[in-house]
Amino acid sequence: MMSEDKLLEIKDLTVEYRTVDGVVHAVTDLNISIGKGQTLGLVGETGAGKTTTVKSIMRILPDPPAKIVSGEILFEGEDLLKKPESHMREIRGEKISMIFQDPMTSLNPTIPVLDQISEAIVLHNKITKQEAEQRAGDMLELVGIRRERGSDYPHQFSGGMKQRVVIAMALACNPQLLIADEPTTALDVTIQAQVLELMKEIIRTRDTSVIMITHDLGIVAEICDYVAIMYAGEVVEYGTLRQVFENPKHPYTVGLFGCIPDLYAEDDALIPIKGLMPDPVNLPEGCRFHPRCNQVCEKCSRERPHMVEIEPGHFVNCHLMVPETEQGGEQDV
Amino acid sequence: MSEKLIEVNNLKKYFKTKNGLLHAVDDVSFHIDKGETLGLVGESGCGKSTLGRAIIRLSDPTAGEVIFHGQDITKLSAREMMKIRQNMQIVFQDPYASLDGRKNLFESIAEPLKVQKVFSNNADLEKKVFELMDTVGLARRLANTYPHELDGGRRQRVGVARALALNPEFMVLDEPVSALDVSIQAQIINLLEELQDKLGLTYLFISHDLSVVKHISDRIAVMYLGKMVELTDYKTIFNDPLHPYTQALLSAIPVPRLDVKRERIILQGDVPSPVNPKPGCRFAGRCMFCQDRCREEEPELKEYSPGHFAACHRAMELKESGGKAE
């Protein structure tokens, strides 16, 4: 979907969970890519398949029940899905690392934080323990924590500080790709602002590519270059930040914006999306969004829509869209 | 004009901990008019939930008065309180934890009606429960389902139906939409607004999400570390906030718009511990306008313009200089 230097490219990824209740279609025919130094926001509600997607990249999905049915995940041109586990261990933490949502549970409570950071450094580099600790101390300072506090245990830090430790750990080996799964959801707004500011600064200075999972469109506006909106395991809209925010086209994307109160508008009536998320075991026929869509037509319940490029780089997965080439530019739907 | 439904005077709620007294709510006064929604915002640990609970005496306040219909309810006996409770109800944050997993939806909604012995025969009870289900938008066929079979949005509707069962005048809504996805959140907010219009309810809406609070509230109170630092109508708080904490809080909200450019105030450090707080302004340690006076003397909540209260020594001075004072 993107030109230039692609660092990561996911092609037609389909992931299922095979459970006793049936097959959960977590991710279906997903295509996304991310270039060097870019930040991609992956947005969607609970059960949209965001976390499953990034866990497939890291190859940390529990199998069984998870099964990557088809697709390719090309990282620097090589398919991660074909790599042996030993090779993946070298990639995780060194080339691709991940920040999880809850800093309270992603640190080991029995090990001082400096040791937890240097563990990853020793694992991936041929250096002595002292050198690793030195570098771990540098990382703590980078995220704004005094070096001396490295000997403290996680419970001695506040939530925001713990998340900084997790960020320091994720960046310790200078990865090319950082996956952040709702990194600030568990934090208070003023602390969230501190952590986001820190992440922005680090992304800019280190030229790290980032996949940012979030349900908060405000965070996306703040930090991302590209946005992919997910619904029920599919990307329904994809484009640059400007394209998706200023010209949202998919009825679900439009609906999402209608659901959030606008701080800067006098009249901020909420227009909720009717209905509920579909059962992933029993997804609707045709377009997965059609039972909740306010612009549904007869075709939607029969046929699955395809991604349509409505303007260069702006893709929408909806029957209402007509490709730019057939339309000759502007269109009205 | 508007009539005060509830008046809170110098309310305090302290908890004993092994390190000292935890000042969860410290000398807070305000009132809520009939039919009004007062939004209460603040970060974790600022005492907003404790305040909400103390007002309806789910926990007994350490000191202060809560005057409801002209009567100080902090002095009532448990028996008298039970009658008053029909009039004041609460909806909790987590719809996964606030329902009894062994009661089906019908039993959950019927419970408050049974406790208060509202109906003498089952047919009336059944009629009322089904009416409540219609009111909150739950399909009647769900009456026999258990909480684990329902999604978060539906569970929260059960929570609202339970609270409405006894026709209360006043409801404390403690983060009622925080655990829900945005599309469901919007459904519940709209439901709460409809119910207020239809039934003339008065709300205390507690939330950490300022956009939601602004949307639903008539007036907004901001709390920091057990203290109320600012109180005014929803427009003024966004257009003309006086307290430096309110300003920082507002600037910290990520806004899903590309056309709004704001100057962000990044606060240093974390919220300090509410155990044995230091004298002076509670916000002094993180405030960029802090002076010696702020560390020594505690600011009072003062009225700066009609209906606009703030607790900051330098509020006026900062307002006049446009927040640029050194």
Interface residues (C-beta under 8 A of the other chain):
Chain A: E45 T46 S158 G160 M161 D188 V189 T190 I191 Q192 A193 Q194 L196 E197 H215 D216 L217 G218 I219 V220 A221 E222 L241 R242 F245 E246 G255 L256 F257 G258 C259 I260 P261 D262 L263 Y264 D268 L270 I271 P272 I273 L276 M277
Chain B: E43 S44 D151 G153 D181 V182 S183 I184 Q185 A186 Q187 I189 N190 H208 L210 S211 V212 K214 H215 F238 A248 L249 S251 A252 I253 P254 V255 P256 R257 L258 V260 R264 I266 L267 D270 V271
